[in-house]
């Protein structure tokens, strides 16, 4: 009986990890209003960070600010790219462009105002940070605490080899 339960648990685990493996091929909007296929926006030569965030989410802003402080170094060492995908709805999306300009973020900022990507990733909360390589999700982390960006960078370095 124990073996049967163990087999059932292992099959559930493997199914859930396989289901999350591919990056959803959805359209998102650039901050300038252009429609972009998410899979076309990812880094073809390396790792892409996709961060789901919103203007009203304080931990999201802290995470993106922390990464911004060291982003140039990360790019030089690992060729990583960051796509900051705002999940602001139609009421708050107007704040995105001014916030990005005010923060001076050099990231590619995309909009998911209908939350299609958020739903496809089964994201129950933000910030959600995923690492993508060859359009496969290879790492996922939700929430932010100071120093979490360093753990993220260790994963990026590991995947960039």
Rosetta constraint file for C-alpha pairs under 8 A:
AtomPair CA 1 CA 5 HARMONIC 6.37 0.50
AtomPair CA 2 CA 6 HARMONIC 6.07 0.50
AtomPair CA 3 CA 7 HARMONIC 6.03 0.50
AtomPair CA 4 CA 8 HARMONIC 6.18 0.50
AtomPair CA 5 CA 9 HARMONIC 6.20 0.50
AtomPair CA 6 CA 10 HARMONIC 6.14 0.50
AtomPair CA 7 CA 11 HARMONIC 6.11 0.50
AtomPair CA 8 CA 12 HARMONIC 6.27 0.50
AtomPair CA 9 CA 13 HARMONIC 6.17 0.50
AtomPair CA 10 CA 14 HARMONIC 6.11 0.50
AtomPair CA 11 CA 15 HARMONIC 6.04 0.50
AtomPair CA 12 CA 16 HARMONIC 6.17 0.50
AtomPair CA 13 CA 17 HARMONIC 6.28 0.50
AtomPair CA 14 CA 18 HARMONIC 6.09 0.50
AtomPair CA 15 CA 19 HARMONIC 6.05 0.50
AtomPair CA 16 CA 20 HARMONIC 6.49 0.50
AtomPair CA 17 CA 21 HARMONIC 6.31 0.50
AtomPair CA 18 CA 22 HARMONIC 7.96 0.50
AtomPair CA 20 CA 121 HARMONIC 7.25 0.50
AtomPair CA 20 CA 137 HARMONIC 6.97 0.50
AtomPair CA 21 CA 136 HARMONIC 5.45 0.50
AtomPair CA 21 CA 137 HARMONIC 4.97 0.50
AtomPair CA 21 CA 138 HARMONIC 7.00 0.50
AtomPair CA 22 CA 135 HARMONIC 6.29 0.50
AtomPair CA 22 CA 136 HARMONIC 4.57 0.50
AtomPair CA 22 CA 137 HARMONIC 5.80 0.50
AtomPair CA 23 CA 39 HARMONIC 7.19 0.50
AtomPair CA 23 CA 132 HARMONIC 7.39 0.50
AtomPair CA 23 CA 135 HARMONIC 5.36 0.50
AtomPair CA 23 CA 136 HARMONIC 5.41 0.50
AtomPair CA 23 CA 137 HARMONIC 5.85 0.50
AtomPair CA 24 CA 38 HARMONIC 7.76 0.50
AtomPair CA 24 CA 39 HARMONIC 7.61 0.50
AtomPair CA 24 CA 117 HARMONIC 7.32 0.50
AtomPair CA 24 CA 120 HARMONIC 6.63 0.50
AtomPair CA 24 CA 121 HARMONIC 7.63 0.50
AtomPair CA 25 CA 37 HARMONIC 6.60 0.50
AtomPair CA 25 CA 38 HARMONIC 6.02 0.50
AtomPair CA 25 CA 39 HARMONIC 5.71 0.50
AtomPair CA 26 CA 37 HARMONIC 5.74 0.50
AtomPair CA 26 CA 38 HARMONIC 5.69 0.50
AtomPair CA 26 CA 39 HARMONIC 7.55 0.50
AtomPair CA 26 CA 116 HARMONIC 7.62 0.50
AtomPair CA 26 CA 117 HARMONIC 6.83 0.50
AtomPair CA 27 CA 35 HARMONIC 6.29 0.50
AtomPair CA 27 CA 36 HARMONIC 5.38 0.50
AtomPair CA 27 CA 37 HARMONIC 4.35 0.50
AtomPair CA 27 CA 38 HARMONIC 5.79 0.50
AtomPair CA 28 CA 35 HARMONIC 5.77 0.50
AtomPair CA 28 CA 36 HARMONIC 5.37 0.50
AtomPair CA 28 CA 37 HARMONIC 6.27 0.50
AtomPair CA 28 CA 38 HARMONIC 6.31 0.50
AtomPair CA 28 CA 110 HARMONIC 6.40 0.50
AtomPair CA 28 CA 111 HARMONIC 5.83 0.50
AtomPair CA 28 CA 112 HARMONIC 5.65 0.50
AtomPair CA 29 CA 33 HARMONIC 5.66 0.50
AtomPair CA 29 CA 34 HARMONIC 5.40 0.50
AtomPair CA 29 CA 35 HARMONIC 4.53 0.50
AtomPair CA 29 CA 36 HARMONIC 5.83 0.50
AtomPair CA 29 CA 110 HARMONIC 5.54 0.50
AtomPair CA 29 CA 111 HARMONIC 4.99 0.50
AtomPair CA 29 CA 112 HARMONIC 6.78 0.50
AtomPair CA 30 CA 34 HARMONIC 5.12 0.50
AtomPair CA 30 CA 35 HARMONIC 6.36 0.50
AtomPair CA 30 CA 36 HARMONIC 6.84 0.50
AtomPair CA 30 CA 109 HARMONIC 6.50 0.50
AtomPair CA 30 CA 110 HARMONIC 4.57 0.50
AtomPair CA 30 CA 111 HARMONIC 6.07 0.50
AtomPair CA 31 CA 97 HARMONIC 6.63 0.50
AtomPair CA 31 CA 109 HARMONIC 6.18 0.50
AtomPair CA 31 CA 110 HARMONIC 5.78 0.50
AtomPair CA 31 CA 111 HARMONIC 6.63 0.50
AtomPair CA 36 CA 40 HARMONIC 7.21 0.50
AtomPair CA 36 CA 41 HARMONIC 7.11 0.50
AtomPair CA 37 CA 41 HARMONIC 6.60 0.50
AtomPair CA 38 CA 42 HARMONIC 6.72 0.50
AtomPair CA 39 CA 135 HARMONIC 6.39 0.50
AtomPair CA 42 CA 48 HARMONIC 5.87 0.50
AtomPair CA 42 CA 81 HARMONIC 7.59 0.50
AtomPair CA 42 CA 83 HARMONIC 7.79 0.50
AtomPair CA 42 CA 132 HARMONIC 7.74 0.50
AtomPair CA 42 CA 135 HARMONIC 7.32 0.50
AtomPair CA 43 CA 47 HARMONIC 6.13 0.50
AtomPair CA 43 CA 48 HARMONIC 5.53 0.50
AtomPair CA 43 CA 80 HARMONIC 7.39 0.50
AtomPair CA 43 CA 81 HARMONIC 6.20 0.50
AtomPair CA 43 CA 133 HARMONIC 7.74 0.50
AtomPair CA 44 CA 133 HARMONIC 7.92 0.50
AtomPair CA 44 CA 134 HARMONIC 6.65 0.50
AtomPair CA 45 CA 79 HARMONIC 7.89 0.50
AtomPair CA 46 CA 78 HARMONIC 7.82 0.50
AtomPair CA 46 CA 79 HARMONIC 6.45 0.50
AtomPair CA 46 CA 80 HARMONIC 6.25 0.50
AtomPair CA 46 CA 133 HARMONIC 6.20 0.50
AtomPair CA 46 CA 134 HARMONIC 7.59 0.50
AtomPair CA 46 CA 160 HARMONIC 6.44 0.50
AtomPair CA 47 CA 79 HARMONIC 7.39 0.50
AtomPair CA 47 CA 80 HARMONIC 5.13 0.50
AtomPair CA 47 CA 81 HARMONIC 6.67 0.50
AtomPair CA 47 CA 131 HARMONIC 6.60 0.50
AtomPair CA 47 CA 132 HARMONIC 5.68 0.50
AtomPair CA 47 CA 133 HARMONIC 4.90 0.50
AtomPair CA 47 CA 134 HARMONIC 7.86 0.50
AtomPair CA 47 CA 156 HARMONIC 6.87 0.50
AtomPair CA 47 CA 159 HARMONIC 7.11 0.50
AtomPair CA 47 CA 160 HARMONIC 6.68 0.50
AtomPair CA 48 CA 80 HARMONIC 5.66 0.50
AtomPair CA 48 CA 81 HARMONIC 4.83 0.50
AtomPair CA 48 CA 82 HARMONIC 5.68 0.50
AtomPair CA 48 CA 83 HARMONIC 7.22 0.50
AtomPair CA 48 CA 131 HARMONIC 5.66 0.50
AtomPair CA 48 CA 132 HARMONIC 5.06 0.50
AtomPair CA 48 CA 133 HARMONIC 6.47 0.50
AtomPair CA 49 CA 80 HARMONIC 7.26 0.50
AtomPair CA 49 CA 81 HARMONIC 6.13 0.50
AtomPair CA 49 CA 82 HARMONIC 4.57 0.50
AtomPair CA 49 CA 83 HARMONIC 6.07 0.50
AtomPair CA 49 CA 129 HARMONIC 6.84 0.50
AtomPair CA 49 CA 130 HARMONIC 5.82 0.50
AtomPair CA 49 CA 131 HARMONIC 4.74 0.50
AtomPair CA 49 CA 132 HARMONIC 6.40 0.50
AtomPair CA 50 CA 82 HARMONIC 5.93 0.50
AtomPair CA 50 CA 83 HARMONIC 4.84 0.50
AtomPair CA 50 CA 84 HARMONIC 5.92 0.50
AtomPair CA 50 CA 85 HARMONIC 6.90 0.50
AtomPair CA 50 CA 129 HARMONIC 5.72 0.50
AtomPair CA 50 CA 130 HARMONIC 5.28 0.50
AtomPair CA 50 CA 131 HARMONIC 6.34 0.50
AtomPair CA 50 CA 132 HARMONIC 7.46 0.50
AtomPair CA 51 CA 82 HARMONIC 7.49 0.50
AtomPair CA 51 CA 83 HARMONIC 6.33 0.50
AtomPair CA 51 CA 84 HARMONIC 4.87 0.50
AtomPair CA 51 CA 85 HARMONIC 5.89 0.50
AtomPair CA 51 CA 127 HARMONIC 6.78 0.50
AtomPair CA 51 CA 128 HARMONIC 5.74 0.50
AtomPair CA 51 CA 129 HARMONIC 4.45 0.50
AtomPair CA 51 CA 130 HARMONIC 6.50 0.50
AtomPair CA 52 CA 60 HARMONIC 7.88 0.50
AtomPair CA 52 CA 84 HARMONIC 6.20 0.50
AtomPair CA 52 CA 85 HARMONIC 4.90 0.50
AtomPair CA 52 CA 86 HARMONIC 5.84 0.50
AtomPair CA 52 CA 87 HARMONIC 6.55 0.50
AtomPair CA 52 CA 118 HARMONIC 7.57 0.50
AtomPair CA 52 CA 126 HARMONIC 6.27 0.50
AtomPair CA 52 CA 127 HARMONIC 5.55 0.50
AtomPair CA 52 CA 128 HARMONIC 5.17 0.50
AtomPair CA 52 CA 129 HARMONIC 6.41 0.50
AtomPair CA 53 CA 57 HARMONIC 6.81 0.50
AtomPair CA 53 CA 60 HARMONIC 5.30 0.50
AtomPair CA 53 CA 61 HARMONIC 7.49 0.50
AtomPair CA 53 CA 84 HARMONIC 6.94 0.50
AtomPair CA 53 CA 85 HARMONIC 6.19 0.50
AtomPair CA 53 CA 86 HARMONIC 4.93 0.50
AtomPair CA 53 CA 87 HARMONIC 6.00 0.50
AtomPair CA 53 CA 88 HARMONIC 7.80 0.50
AtomPair CA 53 CA 126 HARMONIC 6.05 0.50
AtomPair CA 53 CA 127 HARMONIC 5.31 0.50
AtomPair CA 53 CA 128 HARMONIC 7.26 0.50
AtomPair CA 54 CA 60 HARMONIC 6.79 0.50
AtomPair CA 54 CA 61 HARMONIC 7.85 0.50
AtomPair CA 54 CA 86 HARMONIC 5.13 0.50
AtomPair CA 54 CA 87 HARMONIC 5.47 0.50
AtomPair CA 54 CA 88 HARMONIC 5.20 0.50
AtomPair CA 54 CA 126 HARMONIC 7.94 0.50
AtomPair CA 55 CA 61 HARMONIC 7.34 0.50
AtomPair CA 55 CA 86 HARMONIC 7.67 0.50
AtomPair CA 55 CA 88 HARMONIC 6.80 0.50
AtomPair CA 55 CA 92 HARMONIC 7.42 0.50
AtomPair CA 55 CA 95 HARMONIC 6.87 0.50
AtomPair CA 55 CA 96 HARMONIC 6.40 0.50
AtomPair CA 55 CA 99 HARMONIC 7.46 0.50
AtomPair CA 57 CA 61 HARMONIC 6.48 0.50
AtomPair CA 57 CA 126 HARMONIC 7.58 0.50
AtomPair CA 57 CA 127 HARMONIC 7.69 0.50
AtomPair CA 58 CA 62 HARMONIC 6.22 0.50
AtomPair CA 59 CA 63 HARMONIC 6.12 0.50
AtomPair CA 59 CA 127 HARMONIC 6.79 0.50
AtomPair CA 59 CA 143 HARMONIC 7.14 0.50
AtomPair CA 59 CA 144 HARMONIC 5.75 0.50
AtomPair CA 59 CA 145 HARMONIC 7.57 0.50
AtomPair CA 60 CA 64 HARMONIC 6.24 0.50
AtomPair CA 60 CA 126 HARMONIC 6.93 0.50
AtomPair CA 60 CA 127 HARMONIC 4.99 0.50
AtomPair CA 60 CA 143 HARMONIC 7.92 0.50
AtomPair CA 60 CA 144 HARMONIC 7.17 0.50
AtomPair CA 61 CA 65 HARMONIC 5.97 0.50
AtomPair CA 62 CA 66 HARMONIC 6.05 0.50
AtomPair CA 62 CA 144 HARMONIC 7.89 0.50
AtomPair CA 63 CA 67 HARMONIC 6.21 0.50
AtomPair CA 63 CA 144 HARMONIC 6.30 0.50
AtomPair CA 63 CA 145 HARMONIC 7.85 0.50
AtomPair CA 63 CA 146 HARMONIC 7.75 0.50
AtomPair CA 63 CA 149 HARMONIC 7.15 0.50
AtomPair CA 64 CA 68 HARMONIC 5.96 0.50
AtomPair CA 65 CA 69 HARMONIC 6.42 0.50
AtomPair CA 65 CA 103 HARMONIC 7.81 0.50
AtomPair CA 65 CA 105 HARMONIC 7.92 0.50
AtomPair CA 66 CA 70 HARMONIC 7.15 0.50
AtomPair CA 66 CA 149 HARMONIC 7.06 0.50
AtomPair CA 67 CA 71 HARMONIC 5.49 0.50
AtomPair CA 67 CA 149 HARMONIC 6.41 0.50
AtomPair CA 68 CA 72 HARMONIC 7.75 0.50
AtomPair CA 68 CA 105 HARMONIC 6.41 0.50
AtomPair CA 68 CA 106 HARMONIC 7.65 0.50
AtomPair CA 70 CA 74 HARMONIC 6.44 0.50
AtomPair CA 71 CA 75 HARMONIC 6.18 0.50
AtomPair CA 72 CA 76 HARMONIC 6.27 0.50
AtomPair CA 73 CA 77 HARMONIC 6.15 0.50
AtomPair CA 74 CA 78 HARMONIC 5.75 0.50
AtomPair CA 74 CA 79 HARMONIC 7.00 0.50
AtomPair CA 74 CA 80 HARMONIC 6.57 0.50
AtomPair CA 74 CA 153 HARMONIC 7.58 0.50
AtomPair CA 75 CA 79 HARMONIC 4.38 0.50
AtomPair CA 75 CA 80 HARMONIC 5.08 0.50
AtomPair CA 75 CA 81 HARMONIC 6.96 0.50
AtomPair CA 78 CA 156 HARMONIC 7.32 0.50
AtomPair CA 78 CA 157 HARMONIC 6.41 0.50
AtomPair CA 78 CA 160 HARMONIC 6.01 0.50
AtomPair CA 80 CA 156 HARMONIC 7.57 0.50
AtomPair CA 81 CA 107 HARMONIC 7.75 0.50
AtomPair CA 82 CA 107 HARMONIC 5.71 0.50
AtomPair CA 82 CA 108 HARMONIC 6.54 0.50
AtomPair CA 83 CA 107 HARMONIC 6.16 0.50
AtomPair CA 83 CA 108 HARMONIC 5.03 0.50
AtomPair CA 83 CA 109 HARMONIC 5.90 0.50
AtomPair CA 83 CA 110 HARMONIC 6.94 0.50
AtomPair CA 84 CA 107 HARMONIC 6.54 0.50
AtomPair CA 84 CA 108 HARMONIC 6.16 0.50
AtomPair CA 84 CA 109 HARMONIC 4.77 0.50
AtomPair CA 84 CA 110 HARMONIC 6.12 0.50
AtomPair CA 85 CA 109 HARMONIC 5.81 0.50
AtomPair CA 85 CA 110 HARMONIC 4.60 0.50
AtomPair CA 85 CA 111 HARMONIC 5.42 0.50
AtomPair CA 85 CA 112 HARMONIC 6.45 0.50
AtomPair CA 86 CA 93 HARMONIC 8.00 0.50
AtomPair CA 86 CA 96 HARMONIC 7.57 0.50
AtomPair CA 86 CA 109 HARMONIC 7.24 0.50
AtomPair CA 86 CA 110 HARMONIC 6.12 0.50
AtomPair CA 86 CA 111 HARMONIC 4.84 0.50
AtomPair CA 86 CA 112 HARMONIC 5.85 0.50
AtomPair CA 86 CA 113 HARMONIC 7.37 0.50
AtomPair CA 87 CA 111 HARMONIC 6.34 0.50
AtomPair CA 87 CA 112 HARMONIC 4.96 0.50
AtomPair CA 87 CA 113 HARMONIC 5.41 0.50
AtomPair CA 87 CA 114 HARMONIC 7.59 0.50
AtomPair CA 87 CA 115 HARMONIC 5.90 0.50
AtomPair CA 87 CA 118 HARMONIC 7.44 0.50
AtomPair CA 88 CA 92 HARMONIC 5.53 0.50
AtomPair CA 88 CA 93 HARMONIC 5.02 0.50
AtomPair CA 88 CA 96 HARMONIC 7.90 0.50
AtomPair CA 88 CA 111 HARMONIC 7.55 0.50
AtomPair CA 88 CA 112 HARMONIC 7.19 0.50
AtomPair CA 88 CA 113 HARMONIC 5.60 0.50
AtomPair CA 89 CA 93 HARMONIC 5.68 0.50
AtomPair CA 89 CA 112 HARMONIC 7.98 0.50
AtomPair CA 89 CA 113 HARMONIC 4.73 0.50
AtomPair CA 89 CA 114 HARMONIC 6.74 0.50
AtomPair CA 89 CA 115 HARMONIC 7.88 0.50
AtomPair CA 90 CA 94 HARMONIC 7.60 0.50
AtomPair CA 90 CA 113 HARMONIC 6.28 0.50
AtomPair CA 92 CA 96 HARMONIC 7.58 0.50
AtomPair CA 93 CA 113 HARMONIC 7.23 0.50
AtomPair CA 94 CA 98 HARMONIC 7.88 0.50
AtomPair CA 95 CA 99 HARMONIC 6.05 0.50
AtomPair CA 96 CA 100 HARMONIC 6.08 0.50
AtomPair CA 97 CA 101 HARMONIC 6.16 0.50
AtomPair CA 98 CA 102 HARMONIC 5.96 0.50
AtomPair CA 99 CA 103 HARMONIC 6.01 0.50
AtomPair CA 100 CA 104 HARMONIC 6.05 0.50
AtomPair CA 100 CA 105 HARMONIC 5.88 0.50
AtomPair CA 101 CA 105 HARMONIC 7.04 0.50
AtomPair CA 112 CA 116 HARMONIC 6.58 0.50
AtomPair CA 112 CA 117 HARMONIC 6.58 0.50
AtomPair CA 112 CA 118 HARMONIC 7.80 0.50
AtomPair CA 115 CA 119 HARMONIC 6.12 0.50
AtomPair CA 116 CA 120 HARMONIC 6.12 0.50
AtomPair CA 117 CA 121 HARMONIC 6.10 0.50
AtomPair CA 118 CA 122 HARMONIC 6.21 0.50
AtomPair CA 118 CA 123 HARMONIC 5.32 0.50
AtomPair CA 118 CA 124 HARMONIC 8.00 0.50
AtomPair CA 119 CA 123 HARMONIC 6.18 0.50
AtomPair CA 123 CA 128 HARMONIC 7.00 0.50
AtomPair CA 125 CA 142 HARMONIC 7.17 0.50
AtomPair CA 125 CA 143 HARMONIC 7.68 0.50
AtomPair CA 126 CA 142 HARMONIC 6.41 0.50
AtomPair CA 126 CA 143 HARMONIC 6.27 0.50
AtomPair CA 127 CA 142 HARMONIC 5.67 0.50
AtomPair CA 127 CA 143 HARMONIC 5.19 0.50
AtomPair CA 127 CA 144 HARMONIC 6.84 0.50
AtomPair CA 128 CA 140 HARMONIC 7.32 0.50
AtomPair CA 128 CA 141 HARMONIC 5.87 0.50
AtomPair CA 128 CA 142 HARMONIC 4.32 0.50
AtomPair CA 128 CA 143 HARMONIC 6.38 0.50
AtomPair CA 129 CA 140 HARMONIC 5.80 0.50
AtomPair CA 129 CA 141 HARMONIC 5.19 0.50
AtomPair CA 129 CA 142 HARMONIC 6.09 0.50
AtomPair CA 130 CA 137 HARMONIC 6.70 0.50
AtomPair CA 130 CA 138 HARMONIC 7.47 0.50
AtomPair CA 130 CA 139 HARMONIC 5.46 0.50
AtomPair CA 130 CA 140 HARMONIC 4.31 0.50
AtomPair CA 130 CA 141 HARMONIC 6.26 0.50
AtomPair CA 131 CA 137 HARMONIC 5.88 0.50
AtomPair CA 131 CA 138 HARMONIC 5.68 0.50
AtomPair CA 131 CA 139 HARMONIC 5.02 0.50
AtomPair CA 131 CA 140 HARMONIC 6.46 0.50
AtomPair CA 131 CA 156 HARMONIC 7.67 0.50
AtomPair CA 132 CA 136 HARMONIC 5.32 0.50
AtomPair CA 132 CA 137 HARMONIC 4.59 0.50
AtomPair CA 132 CA 138 HARMONIC 5.72 0.50
AtomPair CA 132 CA 139 HARMONIC 7.29 0.50
AtomPair CA 133 CA 137 HARMONIC 6.66 0.50
AtomPair CA 133 CA 138 HARMONIC 6.73 0.50
AtomPair CA 133 CA 159 HARMONIC 7.99 0.50
AtomPair CA 139 CA 155 HARMONIC 7.89 0.50
AtomPair CA 144 CA 148 HARMONIC 6.30 0.50
AtomPair CA 147 CA 151 HARMONIC 7.19 0.50
AtomPair CA 148 CA 152 HARMONIC 6.36 0.50
AtomPair CA 149 CA 153 HARMONIC 6.13 0.50
AtomPair CA 150 CA 154 HARMONIC 6.35 0.50
AtomPair CA 151 CA 155 HARMONIC 6.57 0.50
AtomPair CA 152 CA 156 HARMONIC 6.32 0.50
AtomPair CA 153 CA 157 HARMONIC 6.14 0.50
AtomPair CA 154 CA 158 HARMONIC 6.19 0.50
AtomPair CA 155 CA 159 HARMONIC 6.16 0.50
AtomPair CA 156 CA 160 HARMONIC 6.01 0.50
AtomPair CA 157 CA 161 HARMONIC 6.68 0.50
